Amino acid sequence: AIPDGWMGLDIGPDSVAAFNSALETTQTVIWNGPMGVFEFDKFAVGTEAVAKKLADLSGKGVTTIIGGGDSVAAVEKVGVADVMSHISTGGGASLELLEGK
């Protein structure tokens, strides 16, 4: 429902709630790509919320894998990089590994 000429630069509260709910039942999360233009605080709310949720889950024993330079920068900005299970700046390489290449 984004009008022509406008851009979606972050996810909203309903999307944050939907992601958080879906993540509650997982044992492994692979995150490749932030939720918005997190480099600007105004558009970082969704990315920060998901990063904090992953940090919480990681503390509960969920495997959290962060792939890609932007995703790594996001968890570092939020200050939760140290609790993630694995971090790789190779986003494309991480996806290719999942593909079996």
ABEGO torsion letter per residue (X at the ends): XBBBGBBBABBBAAAAAAAAAAAAABABBBBBEBABBAABAAAAAAAAAAAAAAAAAAAAGBBBBBBEAAAAAAAAAAGAAAABABBBABAAAAAAAAAGX
